[in-house]
Amino acid sequence: MALPFQLELEAMLAQLAQLNKNTTPSWGQMNAQRMVEHLADALYMSIGKGDYSLEVPADRIERMQAWLETDKPMAKDVQVTFATPETPLRNDELETAIDEFTDAFLTFEEWYEEDASRTALHPFYGQLTYAQWQRLHTKHFMHHFEQFGLI
């Protein structure tokens, strides 16, 4: 099923360029820079960078992965242990966070181009393939772009 958002770097960067440090979200506690860094963190997770473990029972993975194939959006105000509003910012400013996001996205694409059979663990969805990560990133990025009024 098609979602009304595409993982296309130039389009995403044009949307992120609408942000400034004072952009307030429609929901949630993240500021604009934290959200961009959070998206970079998700990209790092999708290439196996970071120390994550499965946080849901293994018997729920099939159902969680099936949800990825639906057009159902992510719920607002979801709290997860691996991404909190209190996570310290690591960039000096929003613009450098967007640069980091760009680098992380390109690394994600290159990592799977090097070996299409690779998978990486998501704490709620288990081991995901490139196609599944693309689907999850599409839903996730769309969720946060809506949160900040970028789409």
C-alpha positions in Angstrom: 0.0 0.0 0.0 1.2 3.5 -0.8 1.6 6.1 1.9 1.4 9.9 1.1 5.1 10.3 2.0 8.2 9.2 0.2 11.7 8.5 1.5 13.3 10.9 -1.0 16.2 12.8 0.5 15.9 16.1 -1.5 12.2 16.3 -0.7 12.7 15.6 3.0 15.5 18.2 3.2 13.2 20.8 1.6 10.6 20.0 4.3 13.1 20.0 7.1 14.4 23.4 5.8 11.0 24.8 7.0 12.0 24.1 10.6 13.6 26.6 12.9 14.7 26.2 16.6 11.4 27.7 17.7 9.1 25.4 15.7 6.7 23.9 18.1 5.1 20.4 17.6 1.4 19.8 17.4 1.9 17.1 20.0 4.7 15.6 22.1 7.6 17.1 24.0 10.5 17.0 21.5 11.8 20.2 20.1 12.7 20.5 16.4 16.3 19.6 16.8 15.6 16.7 19.0 13.1 15.3 16.4 15.7 15.6 13.6 18.3 13.8 15.8 15.7 11.2 16.7 15.2 10.5 13.0 18.9 10.1 12.6 18.9 7.7 15.5 16.3 5.6 13.8 18.5 5.5 10.7 21.4 4.4 12.8 19.3 1.7 14.3 18.3 0.5 10.9 22.0 -0.3 10.1 22.7 -2.0 13.4 24.4 0.9 15.0 23.6 1.1 18.7 22.9 -1.4 21.4 19.3 -2.4 21.2 17.4 -5.5 22.3 14.0 -6.8 21.6 11.4 -5.2 23.9 8.3 -7.2 22.9 7.5 -10.9 23.2 8.8 -12.8 20.1 5.3 -14.1 19.4 4.1 -10.5 18.7 6.8 -9.8 16.0 4.8 -11.3 13.1 1.8 -9.1 14.0 4.0 -6.0 14.4 5.7 -6.6 11.0 2.3 -7.1 9.4 1.2 -3.6 10.7 4.1 -2.1 8.7 2.3 -3.2 5.5 -0.8 -1.3 6.4 -1.6 2.4 5.8 -2.3 2.9 9.5 -0.4 5.8 10.9 1.7 5.7 14.1 0.0 6.7 17.2 0.7 10.2 18.7 2.5 10.6 22.0 3.9 7.1 22.0 6.6 6.7 24.6 9.5 4.3 23.9 12.5 3.5 26.1 15.0 4.1 23.3 13.9 7.6 22.5 13.0 10.1 25.2 12.5 13.9 25.1 15.3 14.0 27.7 17.9 12.5 25.4 20.6 15.1 25.2 21.1 17.0 22.0 24.4 16.1 20.3 24.6 18.9 17.7 25.3 22.6 18.3 22.3 23.7 16.2 19.4 22.5 14.1 21.3 22.9 10.9 24.1 20.5 12.0 21.4 18.1 13.1 19.9 18.2 9.6 23.4 17.6 8.2 23.7 14.6 10.5 20.3 13.3 9.3 21.5 13.6 5.7 24.7 11.7 6.4 22.7 9.0 8.3 20.2 8.6 5.5 23.0 8.2 2.9 24.7 5.7 5.1 21.5 3.7 5.5 21.1 3.6 1.7 24.7 2.6 1.1 24.7 -0.1 3.9 21.9 -2.0 2.2 23.3 -1.4 -1.3 26.5 -3.2 -0.2 24.5 -6.2 0.9 20.8 -6.4 0.3 20.4 -9.5 2.5 21.4 -7.5 5.7 18.9 -7.0 8.5 18.9 -5.0 11.7 17.0 -5.2 14.9 14.2 -2.9 15.9 13.1 -3.3 19.6 9.4 -3.6 18.6 9.5 -5.1 15.1 12.4 -7.6 15.4 14.9 -8.2 12.6 13.9 -6.1 9.6 15.0 -6.2 6.0 15.8 -3.1 3.9 12.3 -3.0 2.5 10.8 -3.3 6.0 13.1 -0.5 7.3 12.1 1.7 4.3 8.4 1.1 5.2 9.0 1.8 8.9 11.1 4.9 8.2 8.3 6.1 5.8 5.7 5.8 8.5 8.0 7.2 11.2 9.2 10.2 9.3 5.7 11.0 8.1 4.6 10.9 11.8 7.2 13.4 12.8 6.9 15.6 9.8 3.1 15.9 10.5 4.0 16.5 14.2 6.0 19.6 13.2 3.6 20.8 10.4 6.0 19.9 7.6 3.4 18.0 5.7 
